[in-house]
Amino acid sequence: MRHLITPLDFTTDELEKLFDLANDIENNKSKYSKICEGKILATCFYEPSTRTRLSFESAMLQLGGQVLGFSDAGSSSASKGESVSDTIRMISAYTDICAMRHPKEGSAMVASTAASIPVINAGDGGHQHPTQTLTDLLTIRSLKKRLNNFTIGLCGDLKFGRTVHSLINALVRYPDVKFVFISPEELRIPDYIIEMLKEKDIPFEEVIRLEDVMPKLDLLYMTRVQRERFFNEQDYVRLKDFYILDKAKMKLAKEDMLVLHPLPRVNEISIEVDSDPRAAYFRQVKYGVYVRMALILTLLELA
């Protein structure tokens, strides 16, 4: 039995097999429509989510399985003080696999040590979001046909953005990937990531103006400024619209640059960009279902 707590729990070779499976599912949905009959996925979400929770539920239902769970801590026994360890022990008696979202860093790891079923980290605080990372990697591989030799700009909330942190940690395992970090000073990338990149001798730069680096990017990964991570409302209001990607900025970009976003967006991508063929964020959502289907099958040892 194995779990997915960080993107690094799978080797790059294992990820290639996972992505091949996801692409096969994309092209042959009927082949996989009953493979999880009799299996149950638990979605234990201690924190609000639309895309991730529904993506997991859609993935399991499309595989022929069933789903049960809760969508916020208030509707679980956590509101009575039950620990994550006790909850997962209980869930293990009811289901075959669990996807867990929790606001506290390390919660998924704690759950995995107590569980007797595979645990998937569906996001833990500002720490990791590995299935979003798998979604991002599958999207890049499917649309760019490679996971190496490109320059990626990561823009917005780089301090609290768990999707950003997970994606960087995954991409450093591939050759010739260059990073451009675009953020206000208050939301710059954490020092531990900078130190890791320096130790691995991976090229990166930090800038404030998006316009200055648009022409050099092969990929632009936009993120929202996350209201729920701020302790000070005034800081959030001051920074929430710091970056807005619009048609004018897109004119500066390469013709084959892709724009990704983990969603939800607020104001950071203008809706006028949605019609641009380089806007890949809604295609990204579909890849998220396929990769979660592949992950469920892999962890249940059904493929």
Secondary structure, DSSP 8 states (H G I E B T S, - for coil): ---BSSGGGS-HHHHHHHHHHHHHHHH-GGGGTTTTTT-EEEEEESS--SHHHHHHHHHHHHTT-EEEEESSGGGSGGGGT--HHHHHHHHHHH-SEEEEEESSTTHHHHHHHH-SS-EEEEEETTTB-HHHHHHHHHHHHHHHS-SSSEEEEEES-TTT-HHHHHHHHHHTTSTTEEEEEE--GGG---HHHHHHHHHTT--EEEES-STTTGGG-SEEEE----GGG-S-HHHHHHHTTS--B-HHHHTTS-TT-EEE--S--SSSB-GGGTTSTTB-HHHHHHHHHHHHHHHHHHHTT--
